[in-house]
Amino acid sequence: MIKKAVIPAAGFGTRFLPATKAQPKEMLPIIDTPTIQYVVQECVDSGIEDILIVSGKGKRSIEDHFDRNFMLESRILEKDDEILYDQMKHIEEMANIHYIRQKELKGLGDAIYHARYHCSNEPFVVLLGDTIIDSVIPVTQQLVDIYAQYRQTIVGVEEVPEDKVSRYGIVGGEKLSNRILQLEKMIEKPETKEAPSNLAIAGRYVLTPEIFPILEKTDPGKGGEVQLTDALRSLLKQEDIIAYTVEGKRYDIGNKIDFLKTTVEFGLKRKEFAEPFKAFLKEILKEDQ
C-alpha cells in the first residue's frame, strides 16, 4: 500500500507574470478553488493523506491555505454560514501536509530528491502541482492499483495528437495490454518523425526509492536543471518501468490559454451557474460573428 505523495510546487510560474509576482501559480484559482487543492484532493480521494509539498521562496500562501484560520472561521460562524464553514474545515483537515523548500530551482528531479528523507524506503506517488486530471477514478488511485499488480515504477501517460508530440516527454515500448506499456525509451520533446509513439508523460508517477541514488548522480540536463526524465532513463537500465495510459482528462495549468480553457470547462460543470454561463458564452460568440 502506497502511503505517501510528493507534490513539487517550487517553480516561479514566469508564464503567468505579473499575476505570479506575489502568489504561486499553484494558487491560481479555477473559479474558487486553487489549482493545488484539486491535486491534494486527488491524493485524498486515492487514500493517501501523508503529503509532502516541495515549495520555494514566495510560496507561503500554499501553507496558509491548508492551515487553520481562526479569525476567518469566527467571521463565517457569525454569519451563520454552515456550508462555507464546512468547506473551510475540510480544507484544513483534508490531509497531513508537510513542507520542504527547494532553495535553488534546479529542476523537477532535484525537487523530488528533496523528498528522500520523507519517503525513506517506501514507494510514493508524484503529482505535479500545476496539473489537474479530471476522472471518475482518481488517476493516482489508477496508478497505485497498477503498482500493486506490477511492483514497478509507473509513469502515467496520455495520448496526444501526433503534431503536438514535440511539446512533451514521449515514451515508447512493448504493449502489454490496451493501457499498459513495458517502457523501453523516453524522449523529451522529440520531433514528430523521431517520436516512438504519441504517448506523453502526464504529470503523475509512482516512484520507488531506487530513484533517489540515481537523482543524486544525475547531472543537470536541459535548462541546466536536474530532469526527472533523465533519471528515469538511467533507472530503466537497472529495472523495468511501466507506462500506463491514464483514464481522465488532463488540464495543464502551466500556460495562459490552457488556464482559460480549464476555467471555462470547469465553469460549465458547476450546476449553480452552468446555464447562465453557457448563455453568456453563446451571446459573446454571437456578437463576434
VMD Tcl script that draws the C-alpha trace (Angstrom):
set ca {
  {0.00 0.00 0.00}
  {1.42 3.38 -1.01}
  {1.00 5.88 1.80}
  {2.94 8.97 0.71}
  {2.68 11.58 -2.02}
  {5.06 14.28 -3.20}
  {3.82 17.44 -4.93}
  {6.58 19.59 -6.48}
  {5.46 23.23 -6.40}
  {8.59 25.36 -6.32}
  {8.70 26.95 -9.78}
  {8.45 30.70 -10.36}
  {5.48 30.49 -12.72}
  {7.01 33.10 -15.02}
  {4.49 32.39 -17.78}
  {1.80 33.89 -15.54}
  {3.55 37.11 -14.61}
  {2.57 39.58 -13.31}
  {-0.11 37.50 -11.51}
  {2.56 35.23 -10.03}
  {4.85 38.02 -8.85}
  {3.39 37.74 -5.34}
  {1.48 34.44 -5.42}
  {2.35 30.90 -6.56}
  {0.93 29.68 -9.86}
  {-0.34 26.65 -7.94}
  {-2.65 29.01 -6.02}
  {-4.25 30.45 -9.16}
  {-7.94 29.56 -8.75}
  {-10.07 27.55 -11.12}
  {-13.20 29.56 -10.31}
  {-12.99 29.50 -6.48}
  {-10.58 26.63 -5.81}
  {-6.78 26.89 -6.03}
  {-5.21 24.52 -8.54}
  {-3.14 22.75 -5.91}
  {-6.24 21.95 -3.85}
  {-7.53 19.82 -6.73}
  {-4.20 17.97 -6.69}
  {-4.27 17.40 -2.93}
  {-7.88 16.24 -3.19}
  {-6.82 13.67 -5.79}
  {-4.37 12.23 -3.25}
  {-7.02 12.12 -0.53}
  {-9.58 10.51 -2.84}
  {-6.93 7.87 -3.59}
  {-6.46 7.07 0.10}
  {-3.20 8.99 0.53}
  {-3.18 11.61 3.28}
  {0.57 11.92 4.01}
  {1.67 14.59 1.55}
  {4.94 16.47 1.12}
  {4.76 19.71 -0.85}
  {8.15 20.83 -2.19}
  {7.83 24.60 -2.27}
  {10.16 27.56 -2.64}
  {10.53 31.24 -1.96}
  {7.26 33.16 -2.18}
  {5.11 30.04 -1.71}
  {3.95 30.72 1.85}
  {0.35 31.18 0.72}
  {0.18 27.45 -0.07}
  {0.91 26.66 3.57}
  {-1.55 29.31 4.74}
  {-4.28 27.90 2.50}
  {-4.16 24.46 4.14}
  {-3.61 25.88 7.63}
  {-6.31 26.89 10.10}
  {-7.57 30.49 10.13}
  {-9.37 31.13 13.42}
  {-10.39 34.69 12.59}
  {-11.95 33.64 9.30}
  {-13.77 30.76 10.96}
  {-15.20 33.12 13.59}
  {-16.39 35.58 10.94}
  {-18.10 32.78 8.98}
  {-19.78 31.48 12.14}
  {-21.04 34.99 12.91}
  {-22.76 34.96 9.53}
  {-24.20 31.52 10.31}
  {-22.93 30.10 7.00}
  {-22.59 26.41 7.83}
  {-21.87 25.34 4.24}
  {-18.92 27.70 3.88}
  {-17.69 26.83 7.37}
  {-17.69 23.12 6.49}
  {-15.76 23.91 3.31}
  {-13.08 25.73 5.31}
  {-12.82 22.91 7.84}
  {-12.47 20.38 5.01}
  {-9.50 22.28 3.56}
  {-7.81 22.45 6.96}
  {-8.32 18.78 7.79}
  {-8.16 17.07 4.39}
  {-4.62 15.69 4.78}
  {-1.40 15.65 6.79}
  {0.62 18.09 4.72}
  {4.33 18.65 5.24}
  {6.55 21.21 3.53}
  {10.16 21.46 2.48}
  {11.82 24.23 0.50}
  {13.80 23.75 -2.68}
  {16.17 26.64 -2.00}
  {17.57 26.64 -5.53}
  {15.40 25.89 -8.54}
  {17.36 23.01 -10.01}
  {14.55 21.20 -11.76}
  {11.87 18.59 -11.13}
  {14.40 15.85 -10.43}
  {16.07 17.93 -7.73}
  {12.68 18.79 -6.20}
  {11.84 15.10 -5.89}
  {15.29 14.40 -4.43}
  {14.31 16.72 -1.56}
  {11.68 14.11 -0.59}
  {14.23 11.35 0.10}
  {14.03 11.56 3.90}
  {10.25 11.92 3.97}
  {9.67 8.90 1.72}
  {12.59 6.86 3.08}
  {12.45 3.31 1.68}
  {8.83 3.41 0.56}
  {7.32 3.78 -2.91}
  {5.48 7.07 -3.34}
  {3.37 8.96 -5.85}
  {4.35 12.22 -7.52}
  {1.75 14.69 -8.75}
  {2.74 17.92 -10.50}
  {1.19 20.82 -8.61}
  {0.01 22.67 -11.73}
  {-1.72 19.74 -13.44}
  {-5.34 18.72 -12.80}
  {-6.72 15.45 -14.15}
  {-10.49 15.08 -14.10}
  {-11.51 11.43 -13.91}
  {-14.13 9.10 -12.44}
  {-11.47 7.04 -10.66}
  {-8.71 9.35 -9.39}
  {-5.62 8.96 -11.56}
  {-3.42 8.48 -8.52}
  {-5.65 5.56 -7.50}
  {-5.32 4.13 -11.01}
  {-1.51 4.23 -10.77}
  {-1.49 2.78 -7.26}
  {-3.62 -0.13 -8.48}
  {-1.23 -0.79 -11.36}
  {1.74 -0.64 -8.97}
  {0.07 -3.24 -6.74}
  {-0.05 -5.53 -9.77}
  {3.45 -4.98 -11.20}
  {5.53 -3.63 -8.27}
  {7.47 -1.41 -10.67}
  {7.92 2.31 -11.23}
  {4.82 3.60 -13.04}
  {4.74 6.58 -15.40}
  {1.29 7.97 -16.16}
  {0.89 8.87 -19.85}
  {-1.83 10.18 -22.15}
  {-2.40 10.16 -25.89}
  {-1.71 13.46 -27.65}
  {-2.12 14.48 -31.31}
  {0.92 13.50 -33.38}
  {1.55 17.09 -34.43}
  {1.95 18.06 -30.76}
  {4.39 15.40 -29.55}
  {7.24 17.92 -29.71}
  {5.71 19.69 -26.69}
  {6.00 16.72 -24.33}
  {8.14 13.93 -22.97}
  {7.20 10.91 -25.12}
  {7.53 7.23 -24.24}
  {7.84 4.08 -26.31}
  {7.94 0.36 -25.59}
  {6.24 -3.01 -25.81}
  {2.47 -3.02 -25.45}
  {1.36 -5.43 -22.71}
  {-2.33 -4.51 -22.83}
  {-4.61 -1.76 -24.08}
  {-3.33 0.73 -21.49}
  {-0.05 -0.78 -20.28}
  {3.35 -0.42 -21.95}
  {6.64 -2.01 -20.89}
  {8.79 1.07 -21.19}
  {11.81 0.94 -23.49}
  {12.58 4.59 -24.22}
  {11.74 8.13 -23.13}
  {12.44 11.15 -25.32}
  {12.00 14.73 -24.17}
  {10.13 16.86 -26.75}
  {11.07 14.88 -29.89}
  {10.40 15.93 -33.43}
  {7.34 14.17 -34.86}
  {9.44 11.82 -37.01}
  {11.61 10.83 -34.02}
  {8.74 10.18 -31.59}
  {8.35 6.47 -30.66}
  {4.61 6.97 -30.04}
  {2.07 9.66 -29.25}
  {2.03 8.81 -25.54}
  {3.04 11.84 -23.48}
  {4.06 11.90 -19.82}
  {1.03 13.22 -17.92}
  {2.49 14.58 -14.67}
  {1.67 11.56 -12.48}
  {4.11 8.89 -11.32}
  {4.64 6.08 -8.84}
  {8.33 6.05 -7.96}
  {10.33 3.56 -5.94}
  {13.07 4.63 -3.50}
  {15.66 3.39 -6.03}
  {15.16 6.72 -7.80}
  {16.92 8.70 -5.06}
  {20.53 7.48 -5.53}
  {20.06 7.94 -9.26}
  {18.79 11.50 -8.84}
  {21.79 12.23 -6.63}
  {24.11 11.29 -9.50}
  {22.07 12.79 -12.35}
  {23.85 15.74 -13.95}
  {21.88 18.86 -14.89}
  {20.40 18.50 -18.36}
  {18.15 20.73 -20.40}
  {17.97 24.26 -18.98}
  {20.72 23.47 -16.50}
  {18.24 21.54 -14.36}
  {18.13 18.00 -12.99}
  {15.50 16.34 -15.15}
  {13.35 13.51 -13.78}
  {13.17 12.05 -17.29}
  {16.97 11.70 -17.37}
  {16.92 9.90 -14.03}
  {14.15 7.56 -15.20}
  {16.18 6.71 -18.30}
  {19.05 5.71 -16.02}
  {16.68 3.71 -13.81}
  {15.42 1.92 -16.91}
  {18.88 0.40 -17.35}
  {18.55 -1.23 -13.92}
  {14.90 -2.24 -13.69}
  {11.64 -2.39 -15.62}
  {9.29 0.59 -15.79}
  {5.62 0.55 -16.73}
  {3.84 3.30 -18.68}
  {0.11 3.40 -18.00}
  {-2.33 5.38 -20.17}
  {-4.48 7.15 -17.60}
  {-8.26 7.38 -17.80}
  {-9.27 11.01 -17.50}
  {-8.82 14.45 -19.00}
  {-5.65 16.34 -18.14}
  {-5.69 20.10 -17.62}
  {-2.23 21.65 -17.72}
  {-2.41 24.97 -15.88}
  {1.13 25.83 -16.94}
  {0.14 28.30 -19.67}
  {-2.47 31.03 -20.03}
  {-4.57 29.62 -22.85}
  {-4.96 26.23 -21.14}
  {-5.76 28.02 -17.89}
  {-8.57 29.89 -19.65}
  {-9.89 26.71 -21.27}
  {-9.85 24.91 -17.92}
  {-11.74 27.71 -16.20}
  {-14.44 27.67 -18.89}
  {-14.85 23.88 -18.82}
  {-14.99 23.74 -15.03}
  {-17.44 26.64 -15.02}
  {-19.77 24.74 -17.32}
  {-19.63 21.75 -14.94}
  {-20.80 23.78 -11.95}
  {-24.56 23.36 -11.56}
  {-25.12 26.66 -9.77}
  {-24.13 28.80 -12.75}
  {-23.63 26.45 -15.70}
  {-26.74 27.61 -17.56}
  {-26.28 31.39 -17.23}
  {-22.58 30.99 -18.01}
  {-23.37 28.95 -21.14}
  {-25.89 31.59 -22.22}
  {-23.26 34.29 -21.73}
  {-20.71 32.41 -23.85}
  {-23.26 31.92 -26.63}
  {-24.03 35.63 -26.52}
  {-20.37 36.56 -26.77}
  {-19.81 34.19 -29.68}
  {-22.87 35.51 -31.46}
  {-21.57 39.07 -31.16}
  {-18.28 38.03 -32.77}
  {-19.94 36.56 -35.86}
}
mol new
graphics top color blue
foreach p $ca { graphics top sphere $p radius 0.5 }
foreach p [lrange $ca 0 end-1] q [lrange $ca 1 end] { graphics top cylinder $p $q radius 0.2 }
display resetview
